[in-house]
Each structure stands twice: as C-alpha cells, then as structure tokens.
Amino acid sequence: MKEYKLILHIGMHKTGSSSIQQSLAKNFSNPTDKIVYFNFNGIINHSCIVYPLFLDNPYQYKDFILLNFSPTEKELYLNNLKRIFMQTIAYYKRPISIISGEDISLLSIKGL
C-alpha cells in the first residue's frame, strides 16, 4: 500500500503566509513525482476553497452573506467548490501534498 502525506499549513493572518504560499506555488505547483502544492484553478491561497467546504455550517459562509446569495446560489457555489477540490486532489495526488490557508485556522475542531 502506497503511503500518502498531507502537509496542512495553517498560517495565522498577517504572519507572512502569502509569501510562503507564493514560494510553495512557484516550486511545487508543477508537481514532481513526489510532491505537489495544490493549485485549485489558479488559487494558491487555499482559504477560499477549504474554509467554506469544512465549516460546521457552510451555508453561513461570510461571502454568501456579503454577496446576498440565495439558497440555490449557495448550493451551486458549494457544489462547484467541492468538485474543484475533489478533482484537483484526485488528479494531482502525490506521496506528499500541501494545502495552505489562513482561514483554516478559523475552523472548528470538527471542521479540521
């Protein structure tokens, strides 16, 4: 059985996480045989992908409130995020995979 590792960088806000994400993307967005920094449709700060998907109540995602999304729009948005997330992980699966996002630090224990 092949072993896989996920490195989850949970940077705190305003601590240089963007610089780390840019370096990881530059060096590992084009996967080697062993390692990949996930590139979700060009998004290198994974907060906007991971955070809403793993919220205790994803329908209360702050951007939905700001954009005044209807329940149908929320459902479509979340389904699209989930599709992007799952397809990217399946396609770029490597022995070592890296995800990074500041908002991940805001998830509950259950969400993590």
PyMOL commands that set and color helices and strands:
alter all, ss='L'
color gray80, all
select helices_A, chain A and resi 17-28+47-54+58-60+62-67+71-91+102-106
alter helices_A, ss='H'
color red, helices_A
select strands_A, chain A and resi 5-9+35-37+96-100
alter strands_A, ss='S'
color yellow, strands_A
deselect
rebuild
show_as cartoon
